[in-house]
Amino acid sequence: MQPAISVLGMGRMGAALAHALIKAGHPTTVWNRTPARAAPLAAAGAEVAASVRNAVAASQITIVNVSDYQATQGLLRDKEVAGALAGKLIIELTSGTPDGAREAHGWAQRQGARYLDGAILATPDFIGTEAGTLLVSGPSGVFEEGRAVLAALGGNVQFIGEDPGLANALDSAVLALMWGALFGTLQAIAVARAEAIDLGVVAKQWTATAPVIDGLVSDLIRRSADKRYAADSETLSSVSPHYGAFRHLVELMEARGIDRTITDGYEAIFRRAIDAGHLHDDFASMSLFMKRPA
Ligand SMILES: NC(=O)c1ccc[n+]([C@@H]2O[C@H](COP(=O)([O-])OP(=O)(O)OC[C@H]3O[C@@H](n4cnc5c(N)ncnc54)[C@H](OP(=O)(O)O)[C@@H]3O)[C@@H](O)[C@H]2O)c1
């Protein structure tokens, strides 16, 4: 018999989590602020709790997936709910900051509850599939307790470390990578539109160039980890050619009236590195200039 699980929050993601738990055979109790959103889960076999307190009381493990930590606090930091959580496991899968997770862990401990913090690196359609990725941090013994339940939510559950803030920290780092690509794509679309290039052609070039960019990203991470900033025989590209090509992009954007908010940020970082004498160093030397200047 699988352990009973309660899930708070039946938004797009919470509903996917609850469906996966039901599919894996967990008796599942759900609660949502707007009751109508819980109705499809009742049809799928979940119990719908009338209150947060009833939901938490129904299981030894409560998964929370609402919009943000403030919403979670509004649900859990009630005397009766907190009392019902004592001796139980909270798995917070709402997105948040590292400090928010650390604070929530401390609060849970003071209520006598155990706590894991997770970040979901997937859209709802990946939940319950082999490709579903969840990053989890918190006490390793508590992770072992939650491991089987988490495995029902995705085939790629990764324990990141004992510090409860680490899952959110890594999540933010990966999202920074993702938005780099997405905002870069927005710029590419703007340039293509300004020069009347069909977007299908841009898509083809992305496919052709993706392995090159992949290689550059991996190399940048590796060299930054090794602090190999000076150019050497393995350097793929120093700052200089990147900056030259970047200036061509800026000139084109300027000429076509394309918004420069993003490239102004790139320019500022290039300038800091170049002014500090890194023009002919490996591009990885730019990683030294990502802290806010004093
Ligand atoms: N969707 C994704 O692809 C994805 C991927 C990774 C992580 N996540 C994370 O998963 C979480 C939920 O995302 P979602 O896509 O499911 O969002 P969503 O569809 O907008 O659902 C938000 C949920 O939060 C609830 N909620 C909001 N404020 C609340 C409050 N003050 N008190 C109680 N409940 C409240 C909503 O209840 P009502 O129905 O009553 O409004 C709803 O259940 C977020 O932290 C998000 O960052 C989502």
PDBQT file of the ligand as one rigid body, heavy atoms in Angstrom, charges set to zero:
ROOT
HETATM    1  N1  LIG A 301       3.488  25.534 -14.854  1.00  0.00    +0.000 N 
HETATM    2  C1  LIG A 301       4.784  25.252 -15.000  1.00  0.00    +0.000 C 
HETATM    3  O1  LIG A 301       5.259  24.954 -16.118  1.00  0.00    +0.000 OA
HETATM    4  C2  LIG A 301       5.706  25.252 -13.811  1.00  0.00    +0.000 A 
HETATM    5  C3  LIG A 301       7.008  24.728 -13.965  1.00  0.00    +0.000 A 
HETATM    6  C4  LIG A 301       7.865  24.704 -12.861  1.00  0.00    +0.000 A 
HETATM    7  C5  LIG A 301       7.448  25.212 -11.654  1.00  0.00    +0.000 A 
HETATM    8  N2  LIG A 301       6.176  25.719 -11.530  1.00  0.00    +0.000 N 
HETATM    9  C6  LIG A 301       5.790  26.296 -10.235  1.00  0.00    +0.000 C 
HETATM   10  O2  LIG A 301       4.629  25.661  -9.711  1.00  0.00    +0.000 OA
HETATM   11  C7  LIG A 301       3.876  26.630  -8.968  1.00  0.00    +0.000 C 
HETATM   12  C8  LIG A 301       2.448  26.653  -9.477  1.00  0.00    +0.000 C 
HETATM   13  O3  LIG A 301       2.474  26.995 -10.853  1.00  0.00    +0.000 OA
HETATM   14  P1  LIG A 301       1.198  26.739 -11.785  1.00  0.00    +0.000 P 
HETATM   15  O4  LIG A 301       1.696  26.738 -13.190  1.00  0.00    +0.000 OA
HETATM   16  O5  LIG A 301       0.408  25.580 -11.291  1.00  0.00    +0.000 OA
HETATM   17  O6  LIG A 301       0.377  28.094 -11.547  1.00  0.00    +0.000 OA
HETATM   18  P2  LIG A 301      -1.197  28.325 -11.656  1.00  0.00    +0.000 P 
HETATM   19  O7  LIG A 301      -1.826  27.406 -12.632  1.00  0.00    +0.000 OA
HETATM   20  O8  LIG A 301      -1.349  29.798 -11.818  1.00  0.00    +0.000 OA
HETATM   21  O9  LIG A 301      -1.734  27.924 -10.208  1.00  0.00    +0.000 OA
HETATM   22  C9  LIG A 301      -1.434  28.672  -9.066  1.00  0.00    +0.000 C 
HETATM   23  C10 LIG A 301      -1.975  27.937  -7.869  1.00  0.00    +0.000 C 
HETATM   24  O10 LIG A 301      -1.652  28.692  -6.684  1.00  0.00    +0.000 OA
HETATM   25  C11 LIG A 301      -2.857  28.920  -5.967  1.00  0.00    +0.000 C 
HETATM   26  N3  LIG A 301      -2.741  30.153  -5.214  1.00  0.00    +0.000 N 
HETATM   27  C12 LIG A 301      -2.257  31.346  -5.643  1.00  0.00    +0.000 A 
HETATM   28  N4  LIG A 301      -2.287  32.259  -4.645  1.00  0.00    +0.000 NA
HETATM   29  C13 LIG A 301      -2.811  31.621  -3.570  1.00  0.00    +0.000 A 
HETATM   30  C14 LIG A 301      -3.101  32.012  -2.247  1.00  0.00    +0.000 A 
HETATM   31  N5  LIG A 301      -2.832  33.259  -1.819  1.00  0.00    +0.000 N 
HETATM   32  N6  LIG A 301      -3.629  31.112  -1.400  1.00  0.00    +0.000 NA
HETATM   33  C15 LIG A 301      -3.888  29.849  -1.821  1.00  0.00    +0.000 A 
HETATM   34  N7  LIG A 301      -3.643  29.402  -3.070  1.00  0.00    +0.000 NA
HETATM   35  C16 LIG A 301      -3.099  30.285  -3.935  1.00  0.00    +0.000 A 
HETATM   36  C17 LIG A 301      -3.934  28.968  -7.033  1.00  0.00    +0.000 C 
HETATM   37  O11 LIG A 301      -5.192  28.803  -6.447  1.00  0.00    +0.000 OA
HETATM   38  P3  LIG A 301      -6.511  29.297  -7.238  1.00  0.00    +0.000 P 
HETATM   39  O12 LIG A 301      -6.847  28.214  -8.208  1.00  0.00    +0.000 OA
HETATM   40  O13 LIG A 301      -7.523  29.475  -6.152  1.00  0.00    +0.000 OA
HETATM   41  O14 LIG A 301      -6.151  30.609  -7.911  1.00  0.00    +0.000 OA
HETATM   42  C18 LIG A 301      -3.491  27.782  -7.881  1.00  0.00    +0.000 C 
HETATM   43  O15 LIG A 301      -3.831  26.564  -7.259  1.00  0.00    +0.000 OA
HETATM   44  C19 LIG A 301       4.601  27.978  -9.095  1.00  0.00    +0.000 C 
HETATM   45  O16 LIG A 301       5.442  28.190  -7.990  1.00  0.00    +0.000 OA
HETATM   46  C20 LIG A 301       5.411  27.763 -10.359  1.00  0.00    +0.000 C 
HETATM   47  O17 LIG A 301       6.558  28.609 -10.411  1.00  0.00    +0.000 OA
HETATM   48  C21 LIG A 301       5.292  25.750 -12.578  1.00  0.00    +0.000 A 
ENDROOT
TORSDOF 0
